[in-house]
Amino acid sequence: MCRNIRQLHNFEPPATSDEVSAAALQYVRKVSGSTKPSQANQEAFDRAVAEVAHATQHLLEALTTTASPKNREVEAEKARARAAVRYAR
């Protein structure tokens, strides 16, 4: 859906509240079609971000897996390698 929203499940250490909030913000921006809402819509926008972050946190807490947790540094390096291939000139 949105390239800026990253997977948050099954990482060691677990996703922080800042990461969950950032993902919620990106989701609401994408759905609303606005990166900066008007003053008239700011309250609804902020409320939606908070509700999506809350639901996301509950989801992450409820998910289970048998896979071993992923290492953030290793996954970041893989992403950089994919980007290098994608944007190679």
PASEBA-1860 file (N, C-alpha, C; in nm, 3 decimals):
! residues 89
1> MCRNIRQL> 0.082/-0.119/0.000/0.000/0.000/0.000/0.087/0.125/0.000 ~ 0.170/0.138/0.101/0.254/0.258/0.112/0.395/0.212/0.145 ~ 0.490/0.253/0.067/0.627/0.207/0.089/0.686/0.256/0.220 ~ 0.632/0.364/0.277/0.686/0.418/0.401/0.640/0.342/0.524 ~ 0.539/0.257/0.510/0.493/0.179/0.623/0.575/0.050/0.626 ~ 0.644/0.028/0.735/0.732/-0.088/0.747/0.668/-0.195/0.834 ~ 0.711/-0.318/0.812/0.665/-0.428/0.896/0.715/-0.403/1.038 ~ 0.628/-0.423/1.135/0.663/-0.399/1.274/0.662/-0.526/1.358
9> HNFEPPAT> 0.604/-0.631/1.306/0.588/-0.755/1.381/0.715/-0.841/1.375 ~ 0.744/-0.907/1.486/0.849/-1.008/1.497/0.989/-0.951/1.482 ~ 1.015/-0.841/1.549/1.150/-0.785/1.554/1.201/-0.788/1.696 ~ 1.331/-0.796/1.708/1.396/-0.788/1.839/1.490/-0.669/1.836 ~ 1.474/-0.568/1.915/1.366/-0.548/2.012/1.234/-0.516/1.943 ~ 1.123/-0.532/2.015/0.991/-0.506/1.957/0.976/-0.362/1.911 ~ 0.878/-0.339/1.825/0.851/-0.204/1.774/0.822/-0.109/1.889 ~ 0.875/0.011/1.878/0.851/0.113/1.980/0.720/0.185/1.952
17> SDEVSAAA> 0.672/0.259/2.050/0.549/0.336/2.030/0.570/0.443/1.923 ~ 0.692/0.494/1.911/0.721/0.592/1.804/0.708/0.529/1.666 ~ 0.757/0.406/1.651/0.744/0.337/1.522/0.599/0.308/1.489 ~ 0.522/0.268/1.588/0.379/0.241/1.567/0.308/0.370/1.529 ~ 0.338/0.479/1.597/0.276/0.608/1.566/0.314/0.656/1.426 ~ 0.439/0.637/1.387/0.483/0.678/1.254/0.409/0.599/1.146 ~ 0.392/0.469/1.168/0.318/0.387/1.073/0.172/0.430/1.066 ~ 0.113/0.461/1.180/-0.026/0.508/1.184/-0.039/0.640/1.109
25> LQYVRKVS> 0.054/0.729/1.129/0.051/0.858/1.060/0.059/0.839/0.908 ~ 0.150/0.752/0.863/0.162/0.726/0.720/0.034/0.665/0.664 ~ -0.028/0.576/0.739/-0.152/0.513/0.695/-0.262/0.618/0.681 ~ -0.279/0.702/0.781/-0.385/0.804/0.778/-0.358/0.905/0.666 ~ -0.233/0.941/0.646/-0.199/1.031/0.535/-0.239/0.970/0.402 ~ -0.209/0.842/0.385/-0.239/0.775/0.260/-0.390/0.766/0.238 ~ -0.463/0.725/0.339/-0.608/0.709/0.327/-0.677/0.842/0.305 ~ -0.632/0.946/0.375/-0.697/1.076/0.365/-0.653/1.153/0.241
33> GSTKPSQA> -0.539/1.115/0.186/-0.487/1.187/0.069/-0.427/1.321/0.105 ~ -0.391/1.336/0.232/-0.339/1.464/0.279/-0.222/1.441/0.374 ~ -0.111/1.511/0.349/0.001/1.501/0.441/-0.011/1.602/0.554 ~ -0.080/1.710/0.529/-0.104/1.811/0.631/-0.250/1.857/0.618 ~ -0.334/1.811/0.709/-0.476/1.846/0.699/-0.501/1.994/0.728 ~ -0.614/2.042/0.680/-0.653/2.180/0.709/-0.687/2.191/0.858 ~ -0.696/2.312/0.907/-0.731/2.332/1.048/-0.867/2.271/1.080 ~ -0.958/2.276/0.984/-1.092/2.220/1.005/-1.087/2.068/1.023
41> NQEAFDRA> -0.988/2.003/0.962/-0.978/1.857/0.968/-0.870/1.807/1.065 ~ -0.795/1.897/1.126/-0.682/1.857/1.210/-0.724/1.766/1.325 ~ -0.832/1.798/1.393/-0.876/1.717/1.507/-0.913/1.575/1.464 ~ -0.988/1.565/1.354/-1.027/1.432/1.304/-0.904/1.354/1.260 ~ -0.810/1.421/1.196/-0.686/1.358/1.149/-0.606/1.305/1.267 ~ -0.586/1.389/1.369/-0.509/1.348/1.487/-0.577/1.233/1.561 ~ -0.710/1.239/1.571/-0.785/1.133/1.638/-0.769/1.001/1.561 ~ -0.774/1.008/1.428/-0.758/0.887/1.347/-0.619/0.828/1.366
49> VAEVAHAT> -0.517/0.912/1.369/-0.380/0.863/1.390/-0.371/0.792/1.525 ~ -0.427/0.851/1.628/-0.422/0.791/1.762/-0.497/0.658/1.766 ~ -0.612/0.652/1.701/-0.691/0.528/1.701/-0.622/0.417/1.621 ~ -0.563/0.452/1.508/-0.492/0.353/1.428/-0.369/0.304/1.504 ~ -0.297/0.393/1.569/-0.180/0.353/1.649/-0.222/0.260/1.762 ~ -0.332/0.292/1.827/-0.383/0.210/1.937/-0.418/0.069/1.886 ~ -0.492/0.063/1.776/-0.531/-0.066/1.719/-0.408/-0.144/1.673 ~ -0.311/-0.075/1.616/-0.189/-0.141/1.570/-0.112/-0.200/1.687
57> QHLLEALT> -0.103/-0.126/1.796/-0.032/-0.176/1.914/-0.099/-0.301/1.968 ~ -0.233/-0.301/1.973/-0.306/-0.420/2.018/-0.282/-0.538/1.924 ~ -0.280/-0.512/1.795/-0.254/-0.618/1.698/-0.116/-0.677/1.720 ~ -0.015/-0.593/1.733/0.122/-0.642/1.751/0.135/-0.724/1.879 ~ 0.064/-0.684/1.984/0.068/-0.758/2.110/-0.002/-0.892/2.099 ~ -0.104/-0.903/2.013/-0.181/-1.025/2.002/-0.123/-1.127/1.903 ~ -0.041/-1.081/1.809/0.014/-1.172/1.708/0.114/-1.269/1.771 ~ 0.110/-1.392/1.721/0.207/-1.492/1.765/0.276/-1.551/1.642
65> TTASPKNR> 0.394/-1.603/1.663/0.468/-1.666/1.554/0.565/-1.768/1.610 ~ 0.599/-1.865/1.528/0.701/-1.962/1.568/0.837/-1.926/1.509 ~ 0.837/-1.828/1.421/0.963/-1.784/1.359/1.047/-1.707/1.461 ~ 1.176/-1.718/1.445/1.263/-1.642/1.535/1.256/-1.493/1.498 ~ 1.274/-1.406/1.597/1.266/-1.262/1.570/1.372/-1.217/1.471 ~ 1.336/-1.118/1.390/1.428/-1.063/1.292/1.517/-0.959/1.358 ~ 1.637/-0.947/1.306/1.731/-0.847/1.354/1.713/-0.720/1.271 ~ 1.692/-0.608/1.337/1.667/-0.481/1.268/1.783/-0.441/1.176
73> EVEAEKAR> 1.904/-0.461/1.222/2.021/-0.420/1.143/2.033/-0.504/1.016 ~ 2.011/-0.634/1.028/2.018/-0.723/0.912/1.911/-0.686/0.811 ~ 1.789/-0.662/0.859/1.678/-0.626/0.769/1.703/-0.491/0.703 ~ 1.762/-0.397/0.775/1.794/-0.266/0.717/1.899/-0.280/0.608 ~ 1.996/-0.366/0.630/2.100/-0.389/0.528/2.040/-0.453/0.403 ~ 1.948/-0.546/0.421/1.880/-0.608/0.307/1.803/-0.503/0.228 ~ 1.736/-0.413/0.298/1.659/-0.307/0.232/1.752/-0.214/0.154 ~ 1.868/-0.181/0.212/1.964/-0.096/0.141/2.015/-0.165/0.016
81> ARAAVRYA> 2.039/-0.295/0.023/2.086/-0.371/-0.093/1.980/-0.373/-0.202 ~ 1.852/-0.391/-0.163/1.744/-0.389/-0.262/1.734/-0.252/-0.327 ~ 1.749/-0.147/-0.246/1.741/-0.010/-0.300/1.857/0.017/-0.396 ~ 1.975/-0.033/-0.363/2.091/-0.012/-0.450/2.067/-0.076/-0.586 ~ 2.009/-0.195/-0.585/1.978/-0.262/-0.712/1.867/-0.187/-0.786 ~ 1.767/-0.146/-0.714/1.653/-0.077/-0.775/1.693/0.056/-0.838 ~ 1.780/0.130/-0.772/1.816/0.263/-0.817/1.952/0.271/-0.885 ~ 2.010/0.155/-0.917/2.140/0.152/-0.984/2.127/0.216/-1.122
89> R> 2.229/0.289/-1.160/2.225/0.357/-1.291/2.322/0.295/-1.385
END
